[in-house]
Each structure stands twice: as structure tokens, then as C-alpha cells.
Amino acid sequence: MEYNNKQRSMLKVLMMMMVMLMMGTQTHAQLSSDFYAKSCPSLFPAVRQVMQRAVAKERRMGASLLRLFFHDCFVNGCDGSILLDDTSSFRGEKTAGPNNNSARGFEVIDKIKSRVEKLCPGVVSCADILAISARDSVILLGGPKWSVKLGRRDSKNAGFTAANTGVIPSPFSTLNNLVNRFKAQGLSVRDMVALSGAHTIGLANCVTFRNRIYNETNINLSYALSRRKSCPATSGSGDNKKAPLDIGSPTRFDHSYYNQLLDKKGLLTSDQVLFNGGSTDSLVKTYSRSLNTFYRDFVRAMIKMGDIKPLTGSNGQIRRNCRRPN
């Protein structure tokens, strides 16, 4: 088909408009570490001050906030939906299976949000505050630093049903299940093993590791016996009694977790499957030998996880209160 000069000119204009539209969409959805550089320049120190007090008061809080970010991102993307309370129109994610009686740290997010709202009202999203608090948690517990990407907006709804569909890997997961759950979020096997290293901090409830310490065989016997002292075999008895995920350094963000797996001292089934004669054994060995390699891969995976389906542009909103939609 041949075109005259007028038609060719119109085609060029249309093509340019399409390219500009595509570029605009990509730029709109782009997260960046300097997103609030002009609109809220004091954001990072404001978050850090609240975080420092919270972690100084209870070092476990760092692990809790890091877990909140992970559970937020795996359910419909990093949109702050996990922070929402129940309303008359939807049920929040806080009482979904993976979060019920275990997700915590919401009061710290509330304090950060209140402080930030006084400095920059209506500017910074709860989703971004959660992302920054997760990064600061790692730093305050001795882990690596990185520039956290920002520009997310907040969801108007929660995903209670989605949170209960198994998108968040359970502590009883097989290796294949872990690989598939992370793959569904665009995360590689290497990302999965590195992010699992977040279990170098924090505690777990007896109900999540009871079966492992009483019934599994790929476990160090003396370790299992020591855990049984505070976790009764009977279901319903002592379910919420806690044990550290990393007995070597439970409040320091290091690579002790991987050395623990080599000794068959993974607390959760989903921990030990990473080193159990399978495809991820070599990565566990690598991270156990090299703290720097673990830090590098963990940071890359955290940034990648933070990119999961963010709401940007005119999507979502900037909540004034992280617990409810505007």
C-alpha cells in the first residue's frame, strides 16, 4: 500500500504520539530513590529516628517489620494493603492465615506515618514507609545498606482472600513450593535463597515448627531436643511459645542462618529444605562462606521484591492513616 505525503505525515505523528505515551507510562510507573527529594526532603531521617527507638526498645521489631514488607509485597504487590484494618466493606489481611497472631509492628508504622504527616502532609504513602522501615530494620540490626526505591501509592482495599490462597509460602513448604511461590512473583531461586536469609533475625511460634522437631529426621538431634523443652508435642499446648530462627545470632543480621542449615539446625521445615540434598545446597554453602555475597544478593532481591506490582501515577491513593482508606 502506498501513502501520499499527507498520510505519511499523519502516520509519523501517530507513531510519535504512541512512543511518547509508552514512555510516559513507563516513567509514571518508575520507582526511584529520590522520589521525595523535593516533596519531603526530611523523610529518611524522620523514619530512621522512630525506627531507632523502636529497635532499641525491642530488637525483634526489626525482624517483624521486615516480615511485614515481605507479606505485603506477596499479596497483590507492595501496596501497603497489609496495614489496613477491617472495614464494613472488606476484611483486612491481618487475620489471614499467614498473618494471624504473628504479623506485628503496626504501631511503629503508625508512629512513623504520624511523624511524616506533620512534616509533609498527604505526600508519602504507607507502602513507601513500610519499604523504608524494612530497609532501616536490616541496617539497625547490623546488615547491609541500600537505596530504597520509592514512589508507590497505597491500595484502597485489602486482599484477605488472596493472602489465604498460599501466595505467601508457609513454614511447612517444600523446596519446589518455595521455588514456585517466588517464581510467581518474578523472583529467582537465587532471590529466594537470599531472602530466606532474613531468618537470621526474629522468632517463630511453636505451632510452626512442632512437626519439624518431633517428626522430621533431617534435624540435629540435640537441637531438636533443646527446642522440645519449650514446645510441647501436644497440639494446642504452648502453640505461641517462641524460639529464635537463628540460634547463633538471633538479633544480628549476618549469615549465621546458613551455617545453621549446614548443621541441620533449621528451625522451620521451609528453612532446612534449602539444604537437604537439593538444587539450592550450593547457594547455602556460598552464603555460609561469604557474608559479602549474601549481603549483595539479599540487597538485589529486596530491591527486586520492592518492585512487585506497585501502584503508581493516579492508581491507589496516599492514605492519611495507614489503617484505613481515605
HUHU-V294814 format. One record per residue. RES is the residue in three letters. SS is DSSP state (a for helix, b for strand, c for the rest). OMEGA is omega in radians with two decimals (999 if undefined). BURIAL is # if it has 9 or more other C-alpha atoms within 8 Angstrom, else .. Layout:
BEGIN
res->RES ss->SS omega->OMEGA burial->BURIAL
res->RES ss->SS omega->OMEGA burial->BURIAL
END
This chain:
BEGIN
res->MET ss->c omega->3.13 burial->.
res->GLU ss->c omega->3.14 burial->.
res->TYR ss->c omega->3.03 burial->.
res->ASN ss->c omega->-3.06 burial->.
res->ASN ss->a omega->-3.13 burial->.
res->LYS ss->a omega->-3.14 burial->.
res->GLN ss->a omega->3.12 burial->.
res->ARG ss->a omega->3.12 burial->#
res->SER ss->a omega->3.12 burial->.
res->MET ss->a omega->3.12 burial->.
res->LEU ss->a omega->3.13 burial->.
res->LYS ss->a omega->3.13 burial->.
res->VAL ss->a omega->3.14 burial->.
res->LEU ss->a omega->3.14 burial->.
res->MET ss->a omega->3.13 burial->.
res->MET ss->a omega->3.13 burial->.
res->MET ss->a omega->3.13 burial->.
res->MET ss->a omega->3.12 burial->.
res->VAL ss->a omega->-3.14 burial->.
res->MET ss->a omega->3.13 burial->.
res->LEU ss->a omega->3.13 burial->.
res->MET ss->a omega->3.13 burial->.
res->MET ss->a omega->-3.14 burial->.
res->GLY ss->a omega->3.13 burial->.
res->THR ss->a omega->-3.14 burial->.
res->GLN ss->a omega->-3.14 burial->.
res->THR ss->a omega->-3.13 burial->.
res->HIS ss->a omega->-3.06 burial->.
res->ALA ss->c omega->-3.08 burial->#
res->GLN ss->c omega->3.01 burial->.
res->LEU ss->c omega->-3.14 burial->#
res->SER ss->b omega->-3.09 burial->#
res->SER ss->c omega->-3.13 burial->#
res->ASP ss->c omega->-3.07 burial->.
res->PHE ss->c omega->-3.10 burial->#
res->TYR ss->c omega->-3.06 burial->#
res->ALA ss->c omega->-3.13 burial->.
res->LYS ss->c omega->-3.04 burial->.
res->SER ss->c omega->3.12 burial->.
res->CYS ss->c omega->-3.04 burial->#
res->PRO ss->c omega->-3.12 burial->.
res->SER ss->c omega->-3.08 burial->.
res->LEU ss->a omega->-3.03 burial->#
res->PHE ss->a omega->3.10 burial->.
res->PRO ss->a omega->3.13 burial->.
res->ALA ss->a omega->3.12 burial->#
res->VAL ss->a omega->-3.07 burial->#
res->ARG ss->a omega->-3.12 burial->#
res->GLN ss->a omega->3.11 burial->.
res->VAL ss->a omega->-3.14 burial->#
res->MET ss->a omega->3.14 burial->#
res->GLN ss->a omega->3.12 burial->#
res->ARG ss->a omega->-3.10 burial->.
res->ALA ss->a omega->-3.12 burial->#
res->VAL ss->a omega->3.08 burial->#
res->ALA ss->a omega->3.14 burial->.
res->LYS ss->a omega->-3.12 burial->.
res->GLU ss->c omega->-3.06 burial->.
res->ARG ss->c omega->3.09 burial->#
res->ARG ss->a omega->-3.10 burial->#
res->MET ss->a omega->3.10 burial->#
res->GLY ss->a omega->3.12 burial->#
res->ALA ss->a omega->-3.11 burial->#
res->SER ss->a omega->-3.13 burial->#
res->LEU ss->a omega->3.06 burial->#
res->LEU ss->a omega->3.11 burial->#
res->ARG ss->a omega->3.11 burial->#
res->LEU ss->a omega->-3.13 burial->#
res->PHE ss->a omega->3.12 burial->#
res->PHE ss->a omega->-3.12 burial->#
res->HIS ss->a omega->3.07 burial->#
res->ASP ss->a omega->-3.05 burial->#
res->CYS ss->a omega->-3.08 burial->#
res->PHE ss->c omega->3.10 burial->#
res->VAL ss->c omega->3.11 burial->#
res->ASN ss->c omega->3.07 burial->#
res->GLY ss->c omega->-3.08 burial->#
res->CYS ss->c omega->-3.00 burial->#
res->ASP ss->c omega->3.13 burial->#
res->GLY ss->c omega->-3.08 burial->#
res->SER ss->a omega->-3.13 burial->#
res->ILE ss->a omega->-3.10 burial->#
res->LEU ss->a omega->-3.06 burial->#
res->LEU ss->c omega->3.01 burial->#
res->ASP ss->c omega->3.05 burial->#
res->ASP ss->c omega->3.02 burial->.
res->THR ss->c omega->3.12 burial->.
res->SER ss->c omega->-3.07 burial->.
res->SER ss->c omega->3.07 burial->.
res->PHE ss->c omega->3.07 burial->.
res->ARG ss->c omega->-3.11 burial->#
res->GLY ss->c omega->-3.10 burial->#
res->GLU ss->c omega->-3.04 burial->#
res->LYS ss->c omega->-3.13 burial->#
res->THR ss->c omega->3.04 burial->#
res->ALA ss->c omega->-3.06 burial->#
res->GLY ss->c omega->-3.08 burial->.
res->PRO ss->c omega->-3.05 burial->#
res->ASN ss->c omega->-3.02 burial->#
res->ASN ss->c omega->-3.13 burial->#
res->ASN ss->c omega->3.13 burial->.
res->SER ss->c omega->3.09 burial->.
res->ALA ss->c omega->-3.09 burial->#
res->ARG ss->c omega->-3.13 burial->.
res->GLY ss->c omega->-3.09 burial->#
res->PHE ss->a omega->-3.13 burial->.
res->GLU ss->a omega->3.10 burial->.
res->VAL ss->a omega->3.09 burial->#
res->ILE ss->a omega->3.09 burial->#
res->ASP ss->a omega->-3.13 burial->#
res->LYS ss->a omega->3.12 burial->#
res->ILE ss->a omega->-3.12 burial->#
res->LYS ss->a omega->3.13 burial->#
res->SER ss->a omega->-3.14 burial->.
res->ARG ss->a omega->-3.12 burial->#
res->VAL ss->a omega->3.13 burial->#
res->GLU ss->a omega->3.10 burial->#
res->LYS ss->a omega->-3.13 burial->.
res->LEU ss->a omega->-3.04 burial->.
res->CYS ss->c omega->-3.06 burial->#
res->PRO ss->c omega->3.04 burial->#
res->GLY ss->c omega->-3.04 burial->#
res->VAL ss->c omega->-2.99 burial->#
res->VAL ss->c omega->-3.11 burial->#
res->SER ss->c omega->3.07 burial->#
res->CYS ss->a omega->3.11 burial->#
res->ALA ss->a omega->3.12 burial->#
res->ASP ss->a omega->3.09 burial->#
res->ILE ss->a omega->3.11 burial->#
res->LEU ss->a omega->3.12 burial->#
res->ALA ss->a omega->3.13 burial->#
res->ILE ss->a omega->-3.11 burial->#
res->SER ss->a omega->3.09 burial->#
res->ALA ss->a omega->3.11 burial->#
res->ARG ss->a omega->-3.12 burial->#
res->ASP ss->a omega->3.09 burial->#
res->SER ss->a omega->-3.14 burial->#
res->VAL ss->a omega->-3.12 burial->#
res->ILE ss->a omega->-3.08 burial->#
res->LEU ss->a omega->3.09 burial->#
res->LEU ss->c omega->3.02 burial->#
res->GLY ss->c omega->-3.10 burial->#
res->GLY ss->c omega->-3.06 burial->#
res->PRO ss->c omega->3.08 burial->.
res->LYS ss->c omega->3.00 burial->.
res->TRP ss->c omega->3.09 burial->.
res->SER ss->c omega->-3.11 burial->.
res->VAL ss->c omega->-3.14 burial->#
res->LYS ss->c omega->-3.04 burial->#
res->LEU ss->b omega->-3.13 burial->#
res->GLY ss->c omega->3.10 burial->#
res->ARG ss->c omega->2.99 burial->#
res->ARG ss->b omega->-3.03 burial->#
res->ASP ss->b omega->3.06 burial->#
res->SER ss->c omega->3.10 burial->#
res->LYS ss->c omega->-3.11 burial->#
res->ASN ss->c omega->3.07 burial->#
res->ALA ss->c omega->-3.11 burial->#
res->GLY ss->c omega->-3.12 burial->#
res->PHE ss->a omega->-3.12 burial->#
res->THR ss->a omega->3.14 burial->.
res->ALA ss->a omega->-3.13 burial->#
res->ALA ss->a omega->-3.12 burial->#
res->ASN ss->c omega->-3.07 burial->#
res->THR ss->c omega->3.12 burial->.
res->GLY ss->c omega->3.13 burial->.
res->VAL ss->c omega->3.03 burial->#
res->ILE ss->c omega->-3.10 burial->#
res->PRO ss->c omega->-3.12 burial->#
res->SER ss->c omega->3.11 burial->.
res->PRO ss->c omega->3.13 burial->#
res->PHE ss->c omega->-3.03 burial->.
res->SER ss->c omega->2.94 burial->#
res->THR ss->c omega->3.11 burial->#
res->LEU ss->a omega->3.13 burial->#
res->ASN ss->a omega->3.12 burial->.
res->ASN ss->a omega->3.11 burial->#
res->LEU ss->a omega->-3.13 burial->#
res->VAL ss->a omega->-3.09 burial->#
res->ASN ss->a omega->3.13 burial->.
res->ARG ss->a omega->3.13 burial->#
res->PHE ss->a omega->3.11 burial->#
res->LYS ss->a omega->3.13 burial->#
res->ALA ss->c omega->3.12 burial->.
res->GLN ss->c omega->-3.14 burial->#
res->GLY ss->c omega->-3.12 burial->.
res->LEU ss->c omega->-3.07 burial->#
res->SER ss->c omega->3.07 burial->#
res->VAL ss->a omega->3.12 burial->#
res->ARG ss->a omega->3.08 burial->.
res->ASP ss->a omega->-3.09 burial->#
res->MET ss->a omega->-3.12 burial->#
res->VAL ss->a omega->3.11 burial->#
res->ALA ss->a omega->3.14 burial->#
res->LEU ss->a omega->3.07 burial->#
res->SER ss->a omega->3.10 burial->.
res->GLY ss->a omega->3.03 burial->#
res->ALA ss->a omega->3.09 burial->#
res->HIS ss->a omega->2.98 burial->#
res->THR ss->a omega->3.07 burial->#
res->ILE ss->c omega->3.02 burial->#
res->GLY ss->c omega->-3.09 burial->#
res->LEU ss->b omega->3.06 burial->#
res->ALA ss->b omega->3.12 burial->#
res->ASN ss->b omega->3.14 burial->#
res->CYS ss->a omega->-3.09 burial->#
res->VAL ss->a omega->-3.11 burial->#
res->THR ss->a omega->-3.13 burial->#
res->PHE ss->a omega->-3.13 burial->#
res->ARG ss->a omega->-3.11 burial->#
res->ASN ss->a omega->-3.12 burial->.
res->ARG ss->a omega->-3.03 burial->#
res->ILE ss->a omega->3.13 burial->#
res->TYR ss->a omega->-2.97 burial->#
res->ASN ss->a omega->-3.10 burial->.
res->GLU ss->c omega->-3.06 burial->.
res->THR ss->c omega->-3.12 burial->.
res->ASN ss->c omega->-3.08 burial->.
res->ILE ss->c omega->3.09 burial->#
res->ASN ss->c omega->-3.01 burial->#
res->LEU ss->a omega->-3.13 burial->.
res->SER ss->a omega->3.09 burial->.
res->TYR ss->a omega->3.14 burial->#
res->ALA ss->a omega->-3.13 burial->#
res->LEU ss->a omega->3.13 burial->#
res->SER ss->a omega->3.13 burial->.
res->ARG ss->a omega->-3.13 burial->#
res->ARG ss->a omega->-3.12 burial->#
res->LYS ss->c omega->-3.12 burial->.
res->SER ss->c omega->-3.14 burial->#
res->CYS ss->c omega->-3.10 burial->#
res->PRO ss->c omega->-3.11 burial->#
res->ALA ss->c omega->-3.07 burial->.
res->THR ss->c omega->3.10 burial->.
res->SER ss->c omega->-3.11 burial->.
res->GLY ss->c omega->3.12 burial->.
res->SER ss->c omega->3.12 burial->.
res->GLY ss->c omega->-3.08 burial->#
res->ASP ss->c omega->-3.06 burial->#
res->ASN ss->c omega->3.04 burial->.
res->LYS ss->c omega->-2.94 burial->#
res->LYS ss->b omega->3.05 burial->#
res->ALA ss->b omega->3.13 burial->#
res->PRO ss->b omega->3.09 burial->#
res->LEU ss->c omega->3.13 burial->#
res->ASP ss->c omega->-3.07 burial->#
res->ILE ss->c omega->-3.11 burial->.
res->GLY ss->c omega->-3.11 burial->.
res->SER ss->c omega->-3.00 burial->#
res->PRO ss->c omega->-3.14 burial->#
res->THR ss->c omega->3.09 burial->#
res->ARG ss->c omega->-3.10 burial->#
res->PHE ss->c omega->-3.13 burial->#
res->ASP ss->c omega->-3.13 burial->#
res->HIS ss->c omega->3.11 burial->#
res->SER ss->a omega->-3.14 burial->#
res->TYR ss->a omega->-3.09 burial->#
res->TYR ss->a omega->3.06 burial->#
res->ASN ss->a omega->3.10 burial->#
res->GLN ss->a omega->3.12 burial->#
res->LEU ss->a omega->3.10 burial->#
res->LEU ss->a omega->-3.14 burial->#
res->ASP ss->c omega->-3.13 burial->.
res->LYS ss->c omega->3.13 burial->#
res->LYS ss->c omega->3.02 burial->#
res->GLY ss->c omega->-3.07 burial->#
res->LEU ss->c omega->-3.10 burial->#
res->LEU ss->c omega->3.03 burial->#
res->THR ss->a omega->-3.11 burial->#
res->SER ss->a omega->3.02 burial->#
res->ASP ss->a omega->-3.01 burial->#
res->GLN ss->a omega->3.12 burial->#
res->VAL ss->c omega->3.11 burial->#
res->LEU ss->c omega->3.08 burial->#
res->PHE ss->c omega->-3.05 burial->#
res->ASN ss->c omega->3.14 burial->.
res->GLY ss->c omega->-3.10 burial->.
res->GLY ss->c omega->-3.01 burial->.
res->SER ss->c omega->-3.09 burial->.
res->THR ss->c omega->-3.13 burial->#
res->ASP ss->a omega->-3.07 burial->#
res->SER ss->a omega->3.11 burial->.
res->LEU ss->a omega->3.10 burial->#
res->VAL ss->a omega->3.11 burial->#
res->LYS ss->a omega->3.14 burial->#
res->THR ss->a omega->-3.12 burial->#
res->TYR ss->a omega->3.12 burial->#
res->SER ss->a omega->-3.12 burial->#
res->ARG ss->a omega->-3.01 burial->.
res->SER ss->c omega->3.09 burial->#
res->LEU ss->a omega->-3.11 burial->#
res->ASN ss->a omega->3.11 burial->.
res->THR ss->a omega->3.08 burial->#
res->PHE ss->a omega->3.14 burial->#
res->TYR ss->a omega->-3.12 burial->#
res->ARG ss->a omega->-3.09 burial->.
res->ASP ss->a omega->3.11 burial->#
res->PHE ss->a omega->3.14 burial->#
res->VAL ss->a omega->3.12 burial->#
res->ARG ss->a omega->-3.12 burial->#
res->ALA ss->a omega->3.10 burial->#
res->MET ss->a omega->3.11 burial->#
res->ILE ss->a omega->3.14 burial->#
res->LYS ss->a omega->3.11 burial->#
res->MET ss->a omega->3.12 burial->#
res->GLY ss->c omega->3.12 burial->#
res->ASP ss->c omega->-3.10 burial->#
res->ILE ss->c omega->3.02 burial->#
res->LYS ss->c omega->3.11 burial->.
res->PRO ss->c omega->2.99 burial->#
res->LEU ss->b omega->-3.12 burial->#
res->THR ss->c omega->3.11 burial->#
res->GLY ss->c omega->-3.13 burial->.
res->SER ss->c omega->3.11 burial->.
res->ASN ss->c omega->3.13 burial->.
res->GLY ss->c omega->-3.10 burial->#
res->GLN ss->b omega->2.97 burial->#
res->ILE ss->c omega->-3.09 burial->#
res->ARG ss->c omega->3.03 burial->#
res->ARG ss->c omega->3.09 burial->#
res->ASN ss->b omega->-3.03 burial->#
res->CYS ss->c omega->-3.08 burial->#
res->ARG ss->c omega->-3.12 burial->.
res->ARG ss->b omega->3.08 burial->#
res->PRO ss->c omega->3.12 burial->#
res->ASN ss->c omega->999 burial->.
END
